[in-house]
Amino acid sequence: RAQPFSRGRLDDFDEMPEDIANQGDALSLMRGRDASFAAYGEIKIYINSTPKRGKNRGIEALVAQGTDERLYVDCLQCAAPFALYIDRLNYDKNGSTADAAASASVVCPDCGYPHRQADKRALMATFRWVGRGETAVSRAIDPNGKTGALEANNRASFRFDGLFGMRPWANIAEKAREAEIRFEIEQDDAALKTFDQTIAGRNYVPRGA
C-alpha cells in the first residue's frame, strides 16, 4: 500500500468512487504515491473513461482542464476544417434502422458535402489534434492544419469519439436509430444512454432537455 511509483493508469475513471474509504478520489490518492519521483519530473498518469458523472464532472472536467484537444479533418469537397464528432453524422431519423444505416454520412458544416464510409480513409488522412490556443485551418492553407500555439499545460487531454474509431458509420447510425425507436415506442431511454456513453463517448443528456 505504501509503495511509491512514477507511472500509473486509472481505467474507466468515472466508474470509480469519488471518495475511496474516506481518503479522497482516485487521482488524488495516486498522486500521493508519486511524490518520491516529483523532483525528477518523471511522473506520468494515464486516465481514460466513458463520461458518466454528468456535465463538468469526472473525466469531462479533467479533459476540460487540460489541453482539451479535438480531432479535426478537412472536407474532401471544399477543404474546410471541421471537428469529427458524432453530431456530424447524418442519417434518416424517420425510417427504419436499415434506412438509417443505408443513409449514414458525415456532413461538412461548411458546404454540406456528405462523406460516406468509402471516404473515411481519405478524410482521416487529413486529421490533426487542435487544442486550446490553436485554431484549425485547412491543410491547403497551412500544411500543419492549424495555427497558433498550444497553451502550456501539464495535462495533455483529448476528446475521443466513436465516429473516428473502427466502427462503421452505418453501424453507428443503425444503433442510434435503434435507440431512438425504442424511446419513441417504449419511452425507455436505456438504449440512448448506452449509445451516448459507449459509442458516442459523451455524457448522456435526456432528449429534449
Secondary structure in CASP SS format (residue, H / E / C, confidence):
PFRMAT SS
TARGET T0000
AUTHOR 0000-0000-0000
METHOD secondary structure of the structure
MODEL  1
R C 1.00
A C 1.00
Q C 1.00
P C 1.00
F C 1.00
S C 1.00
R E 1.00
G E 1.00
R E 1.00
L E 1.00
D E 1.00
D C 1.00
F H 1.00
D H 1.00
E H 1.00
M C 1.00
P C 1.00
E C 1.00
D C 1.00
I C 1.00
A C 1.00
N C 1.00
Q C 1.00
G C 1.00
D C 1.00
A H 1.00
L H 1.00
S H 1.00
L H 1.00
M H 1.00
R H 1.00
G H 1.00
R C 1.00
D C 1.00
A H 1.00
S H 1.00
F H 1.00
A H 1.00
A H 1.00
Y H 1.00
G C 1.00
E C 1.00
I C 1.00
K E 1.00
I E 1.00
Y E 1.00
I E 1.00
N E 1.00
S C 1.00
T C 1.00
P C 1.00
K C 1.00
R C 1.00
G C 1.00
K C 1.00
N C 1.00
R C 1.00
G H 1.00
I H 1.00
E H 1.00
A H 1.00
L H 1.00
V H 1.00
A H 1.00
Q C 1.00
G C 1.00
T C 1.00
D C 1.00
E E 1.00
R E 1.00
L E 1.00
Y E 1.00
V E 1.00
D E 1.00
C C 1.00
L C 1.00
Q C 1.00
C C 1.00
A C 1.00
A C 1.00
P E 1.00
F E 1.00
A E 1.00
L C 1.00
Y C 1.00
I H 1.00
D H 1.00
R H 1.00
L E 1.00
N E 1.00
Y C 1.00
D C 1.00
K C 1.00
N C 1.00
G C 1.00
S C 1.00
T H 1.00
A H 1.00
D H 1.00
A H 1.00
A H 1.00
A H 1.00
S H 1.00
A C 1.00
S E 1.00
V E 1.00
V E 1.00
C C 1.00
P C 1.00
D C 1.00
C C 1.00
G C 1.00
Y C 1.00
P E 1.00
H E 1.00
R C 1.00
Q H 1.00
A H 1.00
D H 1.00
K H 1.00
R H 1.00
A H 1.00
L H 1.00
M H 1.00
A C 1.00
T C 1.00
F C 1.00
R E 1.00
W E 1.00
V E 1.00
G C 1.00
R C 1.00
G C 1.00
E E 1.00
T E 1.00
A E 1.00
V C 1.00
S C 1.00
R C 1.00
A C 1.00
I C 1.00
D C 1.00
P C 1.00
N C 1.00
G C 1.00
K E 1.00
T E 1.00
G E 1.00
A C 1.00
L C 1.00
E C 1.00
A C 1.00
N C 1.00
N C 1.00
R C 1.00
A C 1.00
S C 1.00
F E 1.00
R C 1.00
F C 1.00
D C 1.00
G H 1.00
L H 1.00
F H 1.00
G C 1.00
M C 1.00
R C 1.00
P C 1.00
W H 1.00
A H 1.00
N H 1.00
I H 1.00
A H 1.00
E H 1.00
K H 1.00
A H 1.00
R H 1.00
E H 1.00
A H 1.00
E H 1.00
I H 1.00
R H 1.00
F H 1.00
E H 1.00
I H 1.00
E H 1.00
Q C 1.00
D C 1.00
D C 1.00
A H 1.00
A H 1.00
L H 1.00
K H 1.00
T H 1.00
F H 1.00
D H 1.00
Q H 1.00
T H 1.00
I H 1.00
A H 1.00
G C 1.00
R C 1.00
N C 1.00
Y C 1.00
V C 1.00
P C 1.00
R C 1.00
G C 1.00
A C 1.00
END
